[in-house]
């Protein structure tokens, strides 16, 4: 399953484990454990609990927090 990143013109590949991130009270996201994620056009990168993703702050051209926000909203809609 490939997911389009809004406004980034790129995709995050299926190796991106949405369930392995938690949202902080300020709306940012952090991985709950060390993992390797794959970003299209970039390759694999290492992330872990020490890294915080904030909306608008791109990592190698990808707004990961925006992508996580969209996945979170989609899950909430499905649960309702």
FENJO-V818535 format. One record per helix or strand of 3 or more residues. SS is the DSSP state (H for helix, E for strand). FROM is the first residue (numbers start at 1). LEN is the number of residues. Records with the same first field share a line. If there is no record, write none. Layout:
SS: FROM-LEN + FROM-LEN
This chain:
E: 3-3 + 10-3 + 21-3 + 29-3 + 35-5 + 43-5
H: 18-3 + 64-16
